Amino acid sequence: MDIKLIIRSINSYADGLRIFNDLELPASVEVREGMKQATTFTITYPEDICDGDFKKIAQKVFDPFSELEIWVVIDDKEYCLVRGLVQGQQIKFAQGGEGSQLVITGADNSIRFGWVSEKKNWGPRIDREEIMAILGSTRVTKDKKEISVNNYEFDEYHIMGKKYQAGGQEIIDKPVESDEHRDEKSVAVPDPVAEEDFLSFTSDMLQSQDDLAFLKSLADQKGMHFWISYEGDKEIVHFEKIPLWQISKRELMCPDAITLHMNKEFSDIDEFSISWDCDRPTSVSSEVTNRKTGEASKNKIAKAEQSKLGNVLLSDMSGYVIEAFHSIPAGDEKEANERTNAALNEAEWFIKASCSTNYEKLCKNESIQSGNFTHVFHAHKLVNIDGIGSRHRGTYLISGVTHSISAGSYKVQLELMRNAWVDPSGEFDVSEEEPAAENAAQQDVTEPA
């Protein structure tokens, strides 16, 4: 196994041209991904006096808001971990120069949306085109003039179940070919990702904060997420629900996710920690106040709508129903249901776990190798854990990843969560005899970003 690190500076020009330059390799790099937050990076360089000055500290490529990208190369295949902007430095000067240190910190390009603040009435519905207008590099004013917003364009936009190129043209995915080597009886049922063409509200949506805060507010209300991923050299911005996967009797683990093994002849992880918390809502009732009339009506949702990564829910195992009450200033029952479902979906992740591994071990065991590529872990993706007992083995959602790379070593710390555990003899939501035909297309949750 051969692991290399690449740090590149990016010079962007007004006509869209970008010039990339490889930089001197640092002593170490750490990239931290997490749900509902920007991906951050820390680059550490040793520093010393050269020709009477500290040369690295004075380099313009590390000036405020300079553009950098970090890649890892595993067996000659390159994977982008983050592309973003320098936000700060920590510098340590040592007497005589030797032992001095430069630490560069930054974050992905989602922070650009925090630079644009606006007061605007978006009306009672916000469609995909308007979401893309917020995410794009220009915005059309009331007098139909285009103004520059953040001088940055992403390569793709995945908005509410559909994909678009930078110019706005929709991307139509090719049908996924079936795997001839997979048992016909072994059918995975991914979570459906098709969504409505617009976000509907019965009252006007008023924006009075920066675009980043506004996007996160919309996502929270509708049960969506906002993040950036990478696929080859493409930088993709997402505003959509996280694709999950529905457990079935045929598949107790997601067949398209990486499987990490423990307590096997060749184990990938040495320690796996789990904690669960049962004192959380399993049902949500709400009092919906109509903004126009002031009248109140009651609404109740007893089960979160998202797919389960197990077949034993918190309410099943405890026998108790813990009901939370929300007072929602929504205009109608549909909007109230969306907000209540989003809150219940969030509360449902009662199992949290963590583990660490390294790519030397993973490549040796061939746990992450499939076809002609090696998998890289990312937040918002799924991973299987095997060898930890029947209850807790199975599929987890990756809520956070810390990539630590130095001198040929590549370690990852995974933070995981789950909304159910497994009883192999129990009941399943998906019928063994009649798999849902509309969900037959596979969601590839392990494609390296």
PyMOL commands that set and color helices and strands:
alter all, ss='L'
color gray80, all
select helices_A, chain A and resi 60-62+109-115+128-135+211-222+314-318+333-347+359-365+437-439
alter helices_A, ss='H'
color red, helices_A
select strands_A, chain A and resi 3-12+18-22+28-34+40-47+49-50+53-54+67-74+77-92+100-108+120-121+125-127+138-140+146-148+156-159+162-165+170-171+189-190+198-200+206-207+225-231+234-240+245-246+258-261+272-276+283-289+296-301+323-328+351-358+369-370+373-374+382-386+394-406+409-418
alter strands_A, ss='S'
color yellow, strands_A
deselect
rebuild
show_as cartoon
